[in-house]
Amino acid sequence: FVNRVFGGRYELLEMLGEGPLLGAFRARDRAQNRIVTVKLPRPVFASNSTVTEALRTGLGQVIALTHPS
């Protein structure tokens, strides 16, 4: 994955770590010219639609969280 552009926007620079399902990468956001962290499914799971759909659902739930002020 390193040295590839993901989503036409994120240039993957180096792998930071790997968990059971996801790999974390330091990347350059080409649209905003800043360094970000991108998490991608490990290659063994990337083509598994059940896993990718579960990750999307979980991500949607995390994004919807708000902190009570």
N, C-alpha and C positions, 0 to 999 in steps of 0.2 A: 504493500500500500504506500510506503514512503515514496516521495517524489512524484506522486500522482495528484491530480486535481479531482476532488470529489464534489459532485453537484454543480460543476462548472464555476465554483466559487472558492472552495477551500483547498489550498495547496498543503498536502500533508508533509510535514517536515521531519518528524521523528516519532517513534512509538514511545509513549510514556509508561504504559503498563497494560496488563491484560487480566481480565477477570474471566469467570466461567462462560459468560455470553458475549462480552464486549471488549474491544480493544480501545484504549485511549491514545490519542495522537495530539501532539503540538502541531498546530496548523496556522497558516496565514490566511486570513479572510481577505480575499482580493478586492471585494467590493468596498470594505471599510478600512483596508490597509492596516490591520491590527492582528496581533497574535491571539489565538483562541485555542480552546481544547475541543476536539471533536471525538465523539464516541461512536464507533461503528461495530456492527455485529461481526464476530469472528467468522472467517470464511466458511467454516464448517456449518454455521447456522444461517448464513446470508441467503441461501436458496430455500430455506425451510419456511414456508408461508405461515405456519402456525406460530413459530417463534417470532418472526418479524411482525406479525399482527399483534401478538401479545406485547412486544416492545413498544409499538405505536400506541396501543391502548394505555399502557403504563405511563408513557411520556405525556400523553394528553391529560392524564390525571394529575401528574406533577405540575404541568403548566397551569392547570386550573386552580392550584392551591393559592390561597392568599393568606397573608399574615394579619391577624386582627390588630388593628391600631389602637 
